[in-house]
Amino acid sequence: MDLNLLHLVFSLTIDGMVTDSFYLFDLSRRFPRAFREVTCGRTAPCDDCSETTGCRWFPLFGRQLSTNPEAVRRHQKPPLPFVFAPPLLAPGPRAAADLEIRLTLVGSAINHAGDFIRGVKRCYDDVGGGSKLLITLDGVSSRGVHDESSWVKTTKRGELTGEFRILAADDISGKPAGDNKELPLIFLTPFRQLREGRLLRTPDASAFLRGLIRRVSSLAAAYGEREPDGDFRLLAELSRDIKLTRNALFFVPATGSSRGGVQGSVSLSGNLTPFLPYLFLGEYLHAGKGASWGYGQYQLTIDN
């Protein structure tokens, strides 16, 4: 698959009282505004803006339809080309506690890495004061496939220095996975799967895989170099033979800043070989509704 990713890690310190485990998930509200402020600075809707040529905000947030009718038929409106992975916070007092927010940029969004870093910094410049939490951004690093790290710094002129570790999708999707018959995974944040507009309390394995394949292929088509290869109809048919086993999932209701979903551990069982590239990429790209803002983050548990 001809697609590159950039995996950034923001190191933060928090002080104060945590009352909402999903406090950091408000990036879905804060970040679009902050990114607009550090790029175009306008408040008018994009449809009313006369300066869309060369705009850095709209290509990333506008989810523009392809000019190719066949691509629109296959992929419809593309997902956002970035994925935040904020941590869940344990309620209670925190004194200089360290944490990380991860951000994956997809394809052409990598060209705007500096804007994303400045946007995240802008999000937390004003956190404090009336807030119960003081959040300090300590640094930014770029991580490789094996989590090797390079620090990224900003000069006084706002220029970025350091090494960006570009990840090739083929390097990520080619990891080994045991016998490929049973694959345990853990949903670290609520996975939100909808059916007829309603949030499911018990996920469906086939729907999970089909949604993940659509997400990855749509991102590659919209922001990568070309349309991904693959017989997606065949994959959809094969997914019907995959089952959920060792199910220890639990439902998280919508409370506070949370939109609800299922968390916990579960195993996918069946012939998983055709789905492995998408499952490995999904660790970076997440699955389900709200994936770009931290929901549907999962981790595969593999014994090599």
C-alpha positions in Angstrom: 0.0 0.0 0.0 1.5 3.3 -1.1 0.9 5.3 2.0 3.1 7.0 4.6 2.4 8.0 8.2 4.1 10.3 10.7 3.7 9.4 14.3 4.2 12.3 16.7 4.2 12.1 20.5 3.4 15.2 22.7 4.8 14.9 26.2 2.7 16.8 28.7 2.6 17.5 32.5 -0.7 17.9 34.3 -1.4 19.4 37.7 -4.7 19.6 39.5 -7.9 17.6 40.1 -9.1 15.2 37.4 -12.9 14.9 37.5 -13.4 13.6 33.9 -11.5 10.6 32.5 -12.1 11.9 29.0 -11.0 15.4 29.7 -8.3 15.3 26.9 -10.8 14.1 24.4 -12.1 17.7 24.1 -9.4 18.0 21.3 -12.3 17.4 18.9 -13.7 20.8 20.0 -10.5 22.7 20.7 -8.1 21.5 17.9 -10.0 22.6 14.7 -10.3 26.1 16.1 -6.6 26.2 17.2 -5.4 24.9 13.8 -7.4 27.5 12.0 -5.9 30.2 14.3 -2.3 29.2 13.5 -2.9 28.8 9.7 -5.5 31.2 8.1 -6.7 33.0 11.2 -10.1 33.5 9.7 -13.5 32.9 11.5 -15.7 32.9 8.4 -17.0 29.5 7.1 -14.8 28.0 4.4 -17.8 28.1 1.9 -17.9 31.9 2.3 -14.1 32.4 2.1 -12.7 34.0 -1.1 -9.1 32.8 -0.4 -9.4 29.0 -0.5 -6.5 28.8 -3.0 -3.4 27.8 -1.0 -5.4 27.4 2.2 -3.8 25.0 4.7 -6.9 24.4 6.8 -9.6 23.4 4.3 -7.7 20.5 2.5 -7.2 18.8 5.9 -10.6 19.5 7.6 -12.9 19.9 4.5 -13.0 16.1 3.6 -13.2 17.0 0.0 -14.8 14.6 -2.4 -12.6 13.2 -5.2 -13.1 14.6 -8.7 -13.2 10.9 -9.8 -16.8 9.7 -9.8 -15.6 6.0 -9.4 -13.5 7.0 -6.4 -16.5 8.8 -4.8 -18.7 5.7 -5.4 -16.1 3.5 -3.6 -15.0 5.7 -0.8 -17.6 8.5 -0.5 -16.4 11.3 1.8 -12.9 10.6 3.1 -12.0 10.5 6.8 -9.9 13.2 8.4 -6.2 12.7 7.6 -5.0 12.6 11.2 -5.6 10.5 14.3 -5.3 11.7 17.9 -4.7 9.2 20.7 -5.2 11.0 24.0 -5.0 8.9 27.2 -7.8 8.3 29.6 -7.1 9.9 32.9 -7.7 8.3 36.3 -9.9 10.6 38.4 -8.3 12.3 41.4 -5.6 14.8 42.2 -2.5 14.9 40.0 0.8 16.6 40.9 3.2 17.0 38.0 2.0 13.8 36.4 3.5 12.9 33.0 1.4 11.8 30.1 1.5 11.5 26.3 -0.9 12.5 23.5 -0.1 10.7 20.3 -0.9 12.0 16.8 -0.6 10.2 13.5 -0.6 12.2 10.3 -1.6 10.4 7.1 -0.2 10.9 3.6 -0.3 14.5 2.4 -1.1 15.7 5.9 2.6 15.0 6.8 3.5 18.2 4.8 1.6 20.2 7.4 3.4 18.6 10.4 4.6 22.1 11.6 1.0 23.4 11.6 -0.2 20.4 13.6 2.5 20.9 16.2 1.7 24.6 16.5 -2.0 23.8 16.7 -1.6 21.4 19.6 0.6 23.9 21.4 -2.1 26.5 20.8 -4.7 24.2 22.3 -2.9 24.1 25.6 -1.5 27.6 25.8 -4.6 28.8 27.5 -5.4 25.7 29.6 -5.2 26.8 33.2 -6.7 29.8 35.0 -10.3 28.8 35.5 -9.7 25.2 34.6 -9.2 22.6 37.3 -6.2 21.3 35.4 -3.0 23.0 34.4 -1.5 21.3 31.3 2.1 22.0 30.2 3.5 20.9 26.9 7.0 19.7 27.6 8.2 18.4 24.2 7.4 16.7 20.9 9.0 13.6 19.4 8.7 11.6 16.2 8.5 7.8 16.7 9.5 5.0 14.4 7.9 1.6 13.8 9.7 0.1 16.8 9.0 3.3 18.9 12.5 4.7 18.4 12.3 8.4 19.1 13.7 11.6 17.7 13.0 15.0 19.4 11.4 17.7 17.3 12.1 21.3 18.5 10.9 24.7 17.5 13.2 27.6 17.0 12.5 31.2 18.1 11.4 31.9 14.5 8.9 29.1 14.7 10.9 26.7 12.4 11.1 23.0 13.2 14.4 21.2 13.8 14.9 17.5 14.3 14.3 14.3 12.4 10.8 13.2 11.3 10.6 9.4 11.1 8.3 8.6 8.2 6.6 5.3 8.5 5.7 3.3 5.3 2.4 1.5 5.5 4.1 -1.7 4.1 6.6 -1.7 7.0 3.7 -1.5 9.5 1.4 -4.0 7.8 4.1 -6.6 7.3 4.6 -7.4 11.0 4.4 -11.1 12.0 1.3 -12.4 13.7 1.8 -16.0 14.9 -0.5 -18.6 13.3 -3.0 -16.0 12.0 -5.9 -18.1 13.4 -6.6 -16.2 16.6 -5.6 -12.6 17.3 -6.3 -11.0 20.7 -6.8 -7.3 20.9 -7.6 -4.7 23.6 -9.7 -1.7 23.0 -7.9 1.0 25.0 -10.6 3.6 24.4 -14.3 3.2 23.6 -15.0 1.5 20.2 -18.1 3.1 18.7 -19.9 0.9 16.2 -23.3 2.1 14.9 -26.1 0.1 13.3 -29.1 2.1 12.0 -27.9 5.1 13.9 -27.7 3.2 17.3 -24.6 2.5 19.3 -24.0 -1.2 19.6 -23.2 -2.7 23.0 -21.9 -5.9 21.4 -19.7 -5.4 18.3 -19.8 -7.5 15.2 -16.5 -9.0 13.9 -17.4 -8.7 10.2 -18.7 -5.2 10.5 -15.5 -4.2 12.5 -13.2 -5.6 9.8 -15.3 -4.1 6.9 -15.3 -0.7 8.6 -11.5 -0.9 9.2 -10.9 -1.8 5.6 -13.0 1.0 4.3 -11.3 3.5 6.6 -7.7 2.4 5.6 -8.5 2.2 1.9 -10.3 5.6 1.9 -7.4 7.3 3.7 -5.0 5.8 1.2 -7.1 6.9 -1.8 -7.7 10.4 -0.6 -4.3 11.3 0.9 -1.8 8.7 -0.5 -0.2 8.4 -3.8 -2.8 6.2 -5.5 -5.7 3.9 -5.0 -4.9 0.9 -2.9 -4.9 -2.6 -4.5 -7.2 -5.3 -3.2 -10.3 -7.3 -3.9 -12.5 -5.5 -1.3 -15.6 -7.5 -2.2 -13.8 -10.7 -1.5 -12.5 -9.4 1.8 -16.0 -8.4 2.8 -17.2 -11.9 2.1 -14.3 -13.5 3.9 -14.9 -11.3 7.0 -18.2 -13.1 7.6 -16.3 -16.1 8.7 -14.4 -14.2 11.4 -15.8 -14.6 15.0 -15.3 -12.8 18.3 -14.0 -15.1 21.0 -12.7 -14.8 24.5 -15.0 -11.8 24.8 -14.3 -9.6 27.8 -15.7 -6.4 26.4 -17.7 -4.0 28.6 -19.9 -1.1 27.7 -18.9 2.4 28.6 -21.9 4.7 28.8 -21.8 8.3 27.5 -20.9 10.4 30.5 -19.0 13.7 30.9 -16.9 14.2 27.7 -17.3 10.5 26.7 -19.5 9.5 23.8 -19.7 5.9 25.0 -18.7 2.6 23.4 -17.1 -0.7 24.3 -13.7 -1.3 25.9 -11.8 -4.3 27.1 -10.3 -7.4 25.5 -11.5 -9.8 22.8 -10.0 -12.2 20.2 -10.7 -12.4 16.5 -10.8 -16.0 15.3 -10.7 -17.5 11.8 -8.5 -17.0 8.8 -7.1 -13.6 9.6 -4.2 -13.5 7.1 -6.0 -11.3 4.5 -6.9 -8.8 7.2 -3.5 -8.5 8.9 -2.3 -5.4 6.9 -5.5 -3.5 7.9 -5.4 -4.6 11.5 -1.8 -3.5 12.0 -2.4 -0.1 10.4 -5.5 0.2 12.5 -3.3 0.4 15.6 -2.3 3.8 14.3 -5.5 4.8 12.6 -8.1 3.4 15.1 -11.6 2.1 14.2 -15.2 3.1 14.4 -16.9 6.4 14.9 -14.8 9.3 16.3 -11.6 7.4 15.4 -9.7 10.7 14.5 -10.3 12.1 18.0 -9.2 9.1 20.1 -12.0 6.6 20.0 -11.5 3.0 18.8 -7.9 2.9 19.8 -6.8 -0.7 20.1 -3.7 -2.7 20.6 -3.0 -6.2 19.2 -1.5 -8.8 21.5 0.9 -11.0 19.6 3.2 -13.8 20.8 6.0 -14.0 18.3 
